Amino acid sequence: MPQLNTSTWFITILTMLPTLYLIMQLKLLNTNYYLSPTQKIPDTQMFNNPWQLKWTKIYLPHLQPRHS
């Protein structure tokens, strides 16, 4: 059974690492990052939703038990 020749593996791995790094850098250069929400211009258009017209009361749980 022939033995596997591993003499070129070292140089192959060493050249693969910078190549993968460069490919990833080029891919990242082409990506579009969205603006954070604080940098966005707020929309001036308002939508009439039924829940905007209603007043809803939010009930919070009791912080302490009632004493009688």
C-alpha positions in Angstrom: 0.0 0.0 0.0 1.5 3.4 -1.0 2.2 5.9 1.6 0.5 9.3 1.5 2.8 12.1 0.5 2.4 15.0 2.9 5.4 17.0 1.9 3.3 19.7 0.1 0.6 20.0 2.8 2.5 22.6 4.8 3.0 25.1 1.9 -0.6 24.4 0.8 -2.0 25.3 4.2 0.3 28.3 4.5 -0.9 29.8 1.2 -4.5 28.9 1.8 -4.7 31.0 5.0 -3.8 34.4 3.5 -5.9 33.6 0.4 -9.0 32.9 2.5 -8.3 36.1 4.5 -8.1 38.2 1.4 -11.3 36.6 0.0 -13.2 37.4 3.2 -11.9 40.9 3.2 -13.1 41.5 -0.3 -16.5 40.0 0.5 -16.8 42.3 3.5 -15.9 45.3 1.5 -19.0 44.7 -0.7 -21.5 44.3 2.1 -23.9 47.1 2.9 -24.3 47.8 6.5 -27.6 49.3 7.5 -27.7 52.5 9.5 -28.4 52.3 13.2 -31.9 53.4 14.3 -30.6 56.6 15.8 -29.2 57.7 12.5 -32.4 57.1 10.5 -34.6 59.9 9.4 -38.0 59.4 11.0 -40.9 59.0 8.7 -43.3 61.8 8.7 -46.1 59.7 7.4 -48.5 58.6 10.1 -50.8 55.6 9.7 -54.2 55.5 11.2 -54.3 52.3 13.2 -57.2 51.4 15.4 -55.0 50.9 18.4 -53.6 54.4 18.2 -57.1 55.9 18.8 -57.8 53.8 21.9 -56.5 54.4 25.3 -55.4 51.3 27.0 -54.6 50.9 30.7 -51.6 48.8 31.6 -52.1 46.9 34.8 -49.0 46.3 36.8 -48.7 43.4 39.2 -48.9 44.3 42.9 -45.5 44.9 44.3 -46.4 43.8 47.8 -49.2 41.6 49.1 -52.3 43.3 50.5 -52.6 43.4 54.2 -56.1 43.1 55.6 
